[in-house]
């Protein structure tokens, strides 16, 4: 195995997509196509996640509890972001579903995307093609917005996002 040089931001997105595909038989090339990444990058990502114990064994199932702990406590430190300039983009964090229904905020946060109709403070996505992947999968979009709320949000936003991610990752029957 190649030397492990740490997690990369796209690994979080790959794990979220794998969770969404959990009930199906999937291949790396399908995940690559859905996330606008190369099959090689998906392969390396899965190996990094396995090494970091975010995947259980060799069956490519996400270690849900470990992943949740990483999202809640590690993600904001390892992959932080700050609001940037006003740009056209796709809403994220508290500006996107499901948090926008629960919170009222003056400032809109967006991933830069020239094809979108919203204006707000730029939030750097976990990797450049996140807006395209989010537009192609509504459920993934919601999860990515929650993840961004953890990265950039204030305590109340982080708490709400964490509770929603916990409900997704650790349903009562698991």
C-alpha positions as a Python dict, from the first residue, in 0.01 Angstrom:
ca = {
    (1, 'X'): (0, 0, 0),
    (2, 'X'): (113, 354, -71),
    (3, 'X'): (229, 570, 214),
    (4, 'X'): (-60, 736, 396),
    (5, 'X'): (-17, 1112, 380),
    (6, 'X'): (-338, 1200, 560),
    (7, 'X'): (-697, 1251, 462),
    (8, 'X'): (-796, 1477, 175),
    (9, 'X'): (-1112, 1688, 166),
    (10, 'X'): (-1269, 1482, -114),
    (11, 'X'): (-1251, 1175, 112),
    (12, 'X'): (-1539, 1318, 315),
    (13, 'X'): (-1751, 1349, 0),
    (14, 'X'): (-1659, 996, -111),
    (15, 'X'): (-1766, 854, 227),
    (16, 'X'): (-2097, 1040, 214),
    (17, 'X'): (-2165, 904, -135),
    (18, 'X'): (-2073, 551, -24),
    (19, 'X'): (-2323, 585, 261),
    (20, 'X'): (-2594, 686, 16),
    (21, 'X'): (-2512, 382, -200),
    (22, 'X'): (-2492, 144, 97),
    (23, 'X'): (-2800, -59, 5),
    (24, 'X'): (-2681, -115, -351),
    (25, 'X'): (-2393, -289, -519),
    (26, 'X'): (-2165, -11, -638),
    (27, 'X'): (-1835, 21, -817),
    (28, 'X'): (-1566, 284, -786),
    (29, 'X'): (-1619, 405, -1141),
    (30, 'X'): (-1986, 481, -1063),
    (31, 'X'): (-1884, 684, -757),
    (32, 'X'): (-1618, 859, -965),
    (33, 'X'): (-1873, 955, -1230),
    (34, 'X'): (-2123, 1078, -969),
    (35, 'X'): (-1862, 1289, -788),
    (36, 'X'): (-1677, 1417, -1096),
    (37, 'X'): (-1353, 1254, -979),
    (38, 'X'): (-1131, 1001, -1152),
    (39, 'X'): (-1166, 629, -1072),
    (40, 'X'): (-803, 636, -955),
    (41, 'X'): (-879, 913, -707),
    (42, 'X'): (-1176, 714, -575),
    (43, 'X'): (-952, 411, -529),
    (44, 'X'): (-690, 614, -342),
    (45, 'X'): (-962, 780, -135),
    (46, 'X'): (-1108, 446, -28),
    (47, 'X'): (-761, 326, 70),
    (48, 'X'): (-697, 640, 276),
    (49, 'X'): (-1033, 599, 446),
    (50, 'X'): (-966, 234, 520),
    (51, 'X'): (-625, 322, 665),
    (52, 'X'): (-789, 591, 883),
    (53, 'X'): (-1044, 333, 1003),
    (54, 'X'): (-1334, 521, 847),
    (55, 'X'): (-1418, 209, 647),
    (56, 'X'): (-1484, -125, 813),
    (57, 'X'): (-1249, -396, 693),
    (58, 'X'): (-1238, -470, 324),
    (59, 'X'): (-1614, -468, 260),
    (60, 'X'): (-1618, -90, 196),
    (61, 'X'): (-1881, -10, 458),
    (62, 'X'): (-1847, 320, 637),
    (63, 'X'): (-1764, 301, 1008),
    (64, 'X'): (-2058, 525, 1095),
    (65, 'X'): (-1974, 616, 1455),
    (66, 'X'): (-1608, 689, 1375),
    (67, 'X'): (-1706, 894, 1071),
    (68, 'X'): (-1958, 1094, 1277),
    (69, 'X'): (-1693, 1170, 1538),
    (70, 'X'): (-1454, 1280, 1264),
    (71, 'X'): (-1720, 1507, 1112),
    (72, 'X'): (-1815, 1666, 1443),
    (73, 'X'): (-1471, 1713, 1597),
    (74, 'X'): (-1206, 1672, 1328),
    (75, 'X'): (-1353, 1823, 1013),
    (76, 'X'): (-1377, 2185, 1135),
    (77, 'X'): (-1012, 2169, 1242),
    (78, 'X'): (-866, 1972, 951),
    (79, 'X'): (-1066, 2130, 666),
    (80, 'X'): (-1180, 2472, 796),
    (81, 'X'): (-1309, 2749, 576),
    (82, 'X'): (-1398, 3115, 612),
    (83, 'X'): (-1656, 3316, 419),
    (84, 'X'): (-1500, 3501, 128),
    (85, 'X'): (-1599, 3756, -133),
    (86, 'X'): (-1952, 3796, -268),
    (87, 'X'): (-1997, 3562, -563),
    (88, 'X'): (-2265, 3387, -764),
    (89, 'X'): (-2308, 3033, -640),
    (90, 'X'): (-2499, 2738, -500),
    (91, 'X'): (-2625, 2785, -140),
    (92, 'X'): (-2454, 2580, 130),
    (93, 'X'): (-2431, 2549, 510),
    (94, 'X'): (-2725, 2727, 679),
    (95, 'X'): (-2831, 2877, 344),
    (96, 'X'): (-2932, 2537, 198),
    (97, 'X'): (-3180, 2268, 298),
    (98, 'X'): (-3230, 2132, 556),
    (99, 'X'): (-3095, 2413, 778),
    (100, 'X'): (-3246, 2708, 589),
    (101, 'X'): (-3592, 2604, 712),
    (102, 'X'): (-3473, 2610, 1075),
    (103, 'X'): (-3250, 2917, 1079),
    (104, 'X'): (-3288, 3276, 970),
    (105, 'X'): (-2962, 3435, 863),
    (106, 'X'): (-2880, 3764, 696),
    (107, 'X'): (-2572, 3630, 521),
    (108, 'X'): (-2605, 3374, 242),
    (109, 'X'): (-2318, 3126, 200),
    (110, 'X'): (-2255, 2978, -145),
    (111, 'X'): (-2012, 2754, -329),
    (112, 'X'): (-1886, 2952, -628),
    (113, 'X'): (-2080, 2840, -935),
    (114, 'X'): (-2131, 3062, -1239),
    (115, 'X'): (-2449, 2876, -1339),
    (116, 'X'): (-2636, 2943, -1013),
    (117, 'X'): (-2876, 3228, -945),
    (118, 'X'): (-2779, 3312, -585),
    (119, 'X'): (-2532, 3569, -451),
    (120, 'X'): (-2353, 3526, -121),
    (121, 'X'): (-2024, 3490, 60),
    (122, 'X'): (-1803, 3230, -104),
    (123, 'X'): (-1737, 2911, 90),
    (124, 'X'): (-1457, 2698, -51),
    (125, 'X'): (-1603, 2355, -131),
    (126, 'X'): (-1423, 2041, -17),
    (127, 'X'): (-1302, 2005, -378),
    (128, 'X'): (-1375, 2213, -688),
    (129, 'X'): (-1644, 1990, -846),
    (130, 'X'): (-1865, 1970, -534),
    (131, 'X'): (-2133, 2203, -680),
    (132, 'X'): (-2174, 1978, -986),
    (133, 'X'): (-2196, 1665, -770),
    (134, 'X'): (-2447, 1836, -540),
    (135, 'X'): (-2668, 1942, -831),
    (136, 'X'): (-2677, 1581, -955),
    (137, 'X'): (-2780, 1429, -617),
    (138, 'X'): (-3021, 1616, -387),
    (139, 'X'): (-2955, 1392, -86),
    (140, 'X'): (-2579, 1431, -122),
    (141, 'X'): (-2634, 1808, -153),
    (142, 'X'): (-2815, 1817, 183),
    (143, 'X'): (-2539, 1617, 352),
    (144, 'X'): (-2268, 1840, 204),
    (145, 'X'): (-2452, 2151, 323),
    (146, 'X'): (-2465, 2004, 675),
    (147, 'X'): (-2094, 1928, 656),
    (148, 'X'): (-2026, 2289, 554),
    (149, 'X'): (-2233, 2409, 849),
    (150, 'X'): (-1988, 2218, 1069),
    (151, 'X'): (-1693, 2379, 889),
    (152, 'X'): (-1812, 2740, 894),
    (153, 'X'): (-2112, 2769, 1123),
    (154, 'X'): (-2161, 2924, 1461),
    (155, 'X'): (-2236, 2702, 1762),
    (156, 'X'): (-2615, 2684, 1703),
    (157, 'X'): (-2571, 2598, 1335),
    (158, 'X'): (-2306, 2336, 1417),
    (159, 'X'): (-2533, 2181, 1682),
    (160, 'X'): (-2829, 2153, 1444),
    (161, 'X'): (-2610, 2016, 1163),
    (162, 'X'): (-2449, 1767, 1402),
    (163, 'X'): (-2789, 1645, 1524),
    (164, 'X'): (-2912, 1593, 1167),
    (165, 'X'): (-2592, 1413, 1065),
    (166, 'X'): (-2616, 1193, 1375),
    (167, 'X'): (-2975, 1099, 1287),
    (168, 'X'): (-2858, 1006, 935),
    (169, 'X'): (-2544, 817, 1037),
    (170, 'X'): (-2675, 644, 1349),
    (171, 'X'): (-3043, 563, 1293),
    (172, 'X'): (-3217, 390, 1584),
    (173, 'X'): (-3202, 43, 1423),
    (174, 'X'): (-2824, 47, 1359),
}
